[in-house]
Amino acid sequence: MTYPDFSVKNRVALVTGSARGIGLAIVQALASAGARVVIQDIDKPIAEIEAQKILSDGGQAVAVGGDCTNLEQASAIVSQVRERFGVIDILINNAAIQQWDDFLSYPVEQMVRQSYCNMLFPVRMCQLVLPGMIERKWGRIINISSVQSLLGNAAMPVYAMSKSAIENLTRGLARRYAKDGITVNAIGPGWFKTDRTAQDFQTPEQIIENGKRVPAGRVGFPEDCAGLAVLLCSRAGEYITGQTIYVDGGLHLR
Ligand SMILES: NC(=O)c1ccc[n+]([C@@H]2O[C@H](COP(=O)([O-])OP(=O)(O)OC[C@H]3O[C@@H](n4cnc5c(N)ncnc54)[C@H](O)[C@@H]3O)[C@@H](O)[C@H]2O)c1
């Protein structure tokens, strides 16, 4: 082994909800480290544009549509990836719904939809990809959590609950499959500038002002999560499992 070995060359990586934001940065980083990447997103046209950019840069990428609130679509997504690349070595459960809810009147349909997307779809995806990983004695699963899992959130308690749940799933699967050469970890972003948080960062001044509320003195940008994802998927990260690592500029230290 050469130190450090961050290569993910030829590994097939499926990242849900990755046409934009943190998922896209992770996909781009994995592609530049040599992985064959699958940009899965409900917005397939944008996913296709991003896949094309990776192809133009000499990487390997494919776009796959699908709605991560619908458990029945999970097997179709996995089948499309297998048809294209044969296997799935790396699964990153990134797609999630983040809803502000007035707790007492939060509609049941929205509660169920959010729970499907943030918790049950990742569970279903793990069920579908794990058998192949076990057979090949190699696999990497990363669940995208949030610093909200630690802090709790009065304005979106159901979202925060779903992120705590995904961290617990991470630990359970890590224990269960460590002997099979599979690591399962979570990445917990802090306060990131993406489409989802656009209302917090409408002007350059607002980006700077809100950044002052973070110990690091700035908000996060999608690429801040990318290096950790590559580390966890590479040989260098082989002995790291069951962890949630917060990429938050110290926000969880409040
Ligand atoms: N942005 C933040 O501050 C922040 C903080 C903590 C955690 N996170 C987590 O990071 C992850 C990515 O967040 P982001 O800010 O990059 O999001 P984003 O809103 O910028 O991008 C999300 C992507 O997911 C896609 N998507 C939405 N619903 C989908 C569905 N039902 N099926 C498939 N794809 C769907 C969207 O089309 C979009 O391309 C999420 O799990 C989120 O909870 C974000």
The ligand as an ORCA input file, in Angstrom:
! r2SCAN-3c Opt
* xyz 0 1
  N     -27.894     22.208      2.936
  C     -27.705     22.060      4.231
  O     -27.476     23.027      4.994
  C     -27.757     20.665      4.833
  C     -27.454     20.553      6.202
  C     -27.472     19.310      6.789
  C     -27.802     18.202      6.050
  N     -28.100     18.334      4.728
  C     -28.441     17.093      4.009
  O     -27.618     16.985      2.869
  C     -28.329     16.283      1.840
  C     -28.292     17.083      0.569
  O     -28.816     18.368      0.829
  P     -28.611     19.613     -0.169
  O     -28.660     20.805      0.664
  O     -27.461     19.340     -1.059
  O     -29.963     19.523     -0.999
  P     -30.435     20.274     -2.343
  O     -31.835     20.661     -2.067
  O     -29.461     21.307     -2.765
  O     -30.376     19.107     -3.437
  C     -31.176     17.969     -3.241
  C     -31.274     17.170     -4.533
  O     -32.138     16.067     -4.253
  C     -33.110     15.968     -5.288
  N     -34.338     15.386     -4.744
  C     -35.262     16.033     -3.994
  N     -36.281     15.194     -3.719
  C     -35.961     14.005     -4.294
  C     -36.632     12.761     -4.369
  N     -37.825     12.578     -3.795
  N     -36.045     11.752     -5.055
  C     -34.828     11.941     -5.667
  N     -34.172     13.106     -5.642
  C     -34.734     14.131     -4.952
  C     -33.299     17.376     -5.793
  O     -33.808     17.399     -7.134
  C     -31.877     17.966     -5.691
  O     -31.136     17.756     -6.874
  C     -29.721     16.024      2.403
  O     -29.759     14.728      2.969
  C     -29.862     17.063      3.503
  O     -30.774     16.664      4.499
  C     -28.089     19.537      4.104
*
